[in-house]
Amino acid sequence: MGRRVRTVAVVGSSVAGTGAARALRRAGFDGRLVLVGDEAHAPYDRPPLSKGFLAGTLGEADLALLDPDDEADLALELHLGTRVDHLDPRAGRLGLADGRELAVDGVVVATGGRARRLPGTGDTADGDTVETRGVHVLRTLDDALALGAALRARPRVVVVGAGFLGAEVASTCRGLGCPVTLLDAAALPLAPVLGERVARCCAEQHADHGTDVRHGRSVAGLHTAPSGRGRRVTGVELDDATVVPADVVVVGVGITPNTEWLAGSGLRCRDGVRTDAGLMTDLPQVVAVGDVARHDVEGPAGTVGTSRHEHWTSAGEQADVAAANLLAGRTLVTFRPSGYFWSDQYGRMLQLAGRPGPGDRVEVVDGDLADRIFTARYLDGAGTTTAVLGLGSPRAFGRLRRAELGRVRQPA
Ligand SMILES: Cc1cc2nc3c(=O)[nH]c(=O)nc-3n(C[C@H](O)[C@H](O)[C@H](O)COP(=O)(O)OP(=O)(O)OC[C@H]3O[C@@H](n4cnc5c(N)ncnc54)[C@H](O)[C@@H]3O)c2cc1C
């Protein structure tokens, strides 16, 4: 250990935060370990919120990120329902929103992100706090409970945003028997991540299951009607002036990293907390992990770009790197992401490892895109495998990944 760290506070009690706490203990940290999270729930996992939990096949107990013995085994001091208000690195203090202060000499920033909303439908950055009933986001357990309750009446659902989250919500709502319209401003959502061929296959999969797909259309506004003392959504008006009737609207248009509490700390924050390639911030006693971390990546010819991952696996992969560097007080190891993520839609798992480049060719290895069951590799101009993908074929994907991994270029 490069320097004596006696107290580490991990801020954010989700997958990156709990992962970092475990990683610190694995790395030999035997000092005081405090985990602070502003949600009142025991630490829970988010991926099931749009899948089994929303469908009603999983309960809250299935989401637990900590086992009953973990708190004692990890000698973890948990402060839940506690928001961190600010960090004063010079004084080595974290200020909590309830007025208390914590003396710390190491901090893990794991505050993730919050769901973006449509203007005029909830609290937005411009201070607009008008609530429209029937309009939902899905980021937290409370969001999922509220949406799940609204779906019980099998309402007409419009999902705004056909990224992975929107696609999963559409799929789950169809599974529950709701009529679903899936909107996205992009002509072919997911193409930047999966390439055109596979993205088209995913779009067709929605149509196969009766989801009304409206791509290349954005929201012009919401139609509402008076309801109690507020208003309730009745439809979504598109930019071509058509109105899609809706009882429930789910907005899945991305997240905003939670960095406001770091204002005045001296840390650089712009769409995430800036770190080096080893997840160390500009302060040697502060590291960042998970959805909030924007880390340096090497670009072509020695240039430096940045990247921020919003995938469950990356959060865990980053935890070990950040823990080692925090305890050393300098960057000993750099983050080498596997680029792995998965998504479940219409009973089929989509899995990807590596990072496909924009012009890569997709070569089907097994199965057929038309059947929506296949594995494929992505090849760059030089014929090198950059990534592997599977839809509805977890075993074949696992085999392909193992076989190709040595040749998969590790994404920057
Ligand atoms: C519905 C859903 C489905 C998903 N499905 C998949 C999937 O299938 N595959 C996949 O790879 N990824 C999936 N993801 C993404 C994955 O869950 C995220 O990448 C992961 O949750 C990021 O973890 P995190 O710990 O960095 O941040 P978060 O999970 O956002 O957690 C951050 C925590 O910090 C808390 N916090 C924020 N500010 C403060 C503060 N000032 N003080 C104290 N606490 C604070 C927040 O309230 C939150 O509890 C899904 C996400 C969602 C929402």
The ligand as an SDF file (V2000), in Angstrom:
LIG
                    3D

 53 58  0  0  0  0  0  0  0  0999 V2000
  -33.9440   -0.4020  -15.4670 C   0  0  0  0  0  0  0  0  0  0  0  0
  -32.4900   -0.6180  -15.7750 C   0  0  0  0  0  0  0  0  0  0  0  0
  -32.0950   -1.7630  -16.4600 C   0  0  0  0  0  0  0  0  0  0  0  0
  -30.7540   -1.9840  -16.7540 C   0  0  0  0  0  0  0  0  0  0  0  0
  -30.3910   -3.1190  -17.4190 N   0  0  0  0  0  0  0  0  0  0  0  0
  -29.0850   -3.3400  -17.7160 C   0  0  0  0  0  0  0  0  0  0  0  0
  -28.6880   -4.5140  -18.4210 C   0  0  0  0  0  0  0  0  0  0  0  0
  -29.5100   -5.3550  -18.7720 O   0  0  0  0  0  0  0  0  0  0  0  0
  -27.3620   -4.6980  -18.6770 N   0  0  0  0  0  0  0  0  0  0  0  0
  -26.4260   -3.7810  -18.3040 C   0  0  0  0  0  0  0  0  0  0  0  0
  -25.2260   -3.9720  -18.5680 O   0  0  0  0  0  0  0  0  0  0  0  0
  -26.7730   -2.6460  -17.6170 N   0  0  0  0  0  0  0  0  0  0  0  0
  -28.0800   -2.4030  -17.3370 C   0  0  0  0  0  0  0  0  0  0  0  0
  -28.4550   -1.2620  -16.6700 N   0  0  0  0  0  0  0  0  0  0  0  0
  -27.4070   -0.2910  -16.3070 C   0  0  0  0  0  0  0  0  0  0  0  0
  -26.7970   -0.5960  -14.9430 C   0  0  0  0  0  0  0  0  0  0  0  0
  -27.7810   -0.9000  -14.0000 O   0  0  0  0  0  0  0  0  0  0  0  0
  -25.9830    0.6170  -14.5170 C   0  0  0  0  0  0  0  0  0  0  0  0
  -24.8530    0.6710  -15.3730 O   0  0  0  0  0  0  0  0  0  0  0  0
  -25.5560    0.5180  -13.0540 C   0  0  0  0  0  0  0  0  0  0  0  0
  -26.6710    0.5830  -12.1870 O   0  0  0  0  0  0  0  0  0  0  0  0
  -24.6010    1.6540  -12.7010 C   0  0  0  0  0  0  0  0  0  0  0  0
  -24.2880    1.5280  -11.3690 O   0  0  0  0  0  0  0  0  0  0  0  0
  -23.6780    2.7300  -10.5220 P   0  0  0  0  0  0  0  0  0  0  0  0
  -23.4820    2.1440   -9.1570 O   0  0  0  0  0  0  0  0  0  0  0  0
  -22.5420    3.3310  -11.2240 O   0  0  0  0  0  0  0  0  0  0  0  0
  -24.7990    3.8810  -10.4880 O   0  0  0  0  0  0  0  0  0  0  0  0
  -26.3010    3.8560  -10.0190 P   0  0  0  0  0  0  0  0  0  0  0  0
  -26.8710    2.4890  -10.1870 O   0  0  0  0  0  0  0  0  0  0  0  0
  -26.9500    5.0050  -10.6790 O   0  0  0  0  0  0  0  0  0  0  0  0
  -26.2240    4.1410   -8.4470 O   0  0  0  0  0  0  0  0  0  0  0  0
  -25.7680    5.3490   -7.8980 C   0  0  0  0  0  0  0  0  0  0  0  0
  -26.3350    5.4860   -6.4930 C   0  0  0  0  0  0  0  0  0  0  0  0
  -25.7790    6.6550   -5.8870 O   0  0  0  0  0  0  0  0  0  0  0  0
  -26.8190    7.3810   -5.2500 C   0  0  0  0  0  0  0  0  0  0  0  0
  -26.4440    8.7930   -5.1000 N   0  0  0  0  0  0  0  0  0  0  0  0
  -26.4360    9.7530   -6.0680 C   0  0  0  0  0  0  0  0  0  0  0  0
  -26.0210   10.9330   -5.5590 N   0  0  0  0  0  0  0  0  0  0  0  0
  -25.7710   10.7130   -4.2430 C   0  0  0  0  0  0  0  0  0  0  0  0
  -25.3130   11.5500   -3.1830 C   0  0  0  0  0  0  0  0  0  0  0  0
  -25.0170   12.8530   -3.3660 N   0  0  0  0  0  0  0  0  0  0  0  0
  -25.1730   11.0120   -1.9420 N   0  0  0  0  0  0  0  0  0  0  0  0
  -25.4480    9.6870   -1.7330 C   0  0  0  0  0  0  0  0  0  0  0  0
  -25.8840    8.8490   -2.7160 N   0  0  0  0  0  0  0  0  0  0  0  0
  -26.0260    9.3510   -3.9510 C   0  0  0  0  0  0  0  0  0  0  0  0
  -27.9990    7.1630   -6.2020 C   0  0  0  0  0  0  0  0  0  0  0  0
  -29.2290    7.4780   -5.5910 O   0  0  0  0  0  0  0  0  0  0  0  0
  -27.8380    5.6800   -6.4850 C   0  0  0  0  0  0  0  0  0  0  0  0
  -28.4140    4.9010   -5.4780 O   0  0  0  0  0  0  0  0  0  0  0  0
  -29.7820   -1.0190  -16.3660 C   0  0  0  0  0  0  0  0  0  0  0  0
  -30.1840    0.1500  -15.6850 C   0  0  0  0  0  0  0  0  0  0  0  0
  -31.5320    0.3500  -15.3970 C   0  0  0  0  0  0  0  0  0  0  0  0
  -31.9530    1.6120  -14.6780 C   0  0  0  0  0  0  0  0  0  0  0  0
  1  2  1  0
  2  3  1  0
  2 52  2  0
  3  4  2  0
  4  5  1  0
  4 50  1  0
  5  6  2  0
  6  7  1  0
  6 13  1  0
  7  8  2  0
  7  9  1  0
  9 10  1  0
 10 11  2  0
 10 12  1  0
 12 13  2  0
 13 14  1  0
 14 15  1  0
 14 50  1  0
 15 16  1  0
 16 17  1  0
 16 18  1  0
 18 19  1  0
 18 20  1  0
 20 21  1  0
 20 22  1  0
 22 23  1  0
 23 24  1  0
 24 25  2  0
 24 26  1  0
 24 27  1  0
 27 28  1  0
 28 29  2  0
 28 30  1  0
 28 31  1  0
 31 32  1  0
 32 33  1  0
 33 34  1  0
 33 48  1  0
 34 35  1  0
 35 36  1  0
 35 46  1  0
 36 37  1  0
 36 45  1  0
 37 38  2  0
 38 39  1  0
 39 40  1  0
 39 45  2  0
 40 41  1  0
 40 42  2  0
 42 43  1  0
 43 44  2  0
 44 45  1  0
 46 47  1  0
 46 48  1  0
 48 49  1  0
 50 51  2  0
 51 52  1  0
 52 53  1  0
M  END
$$$$
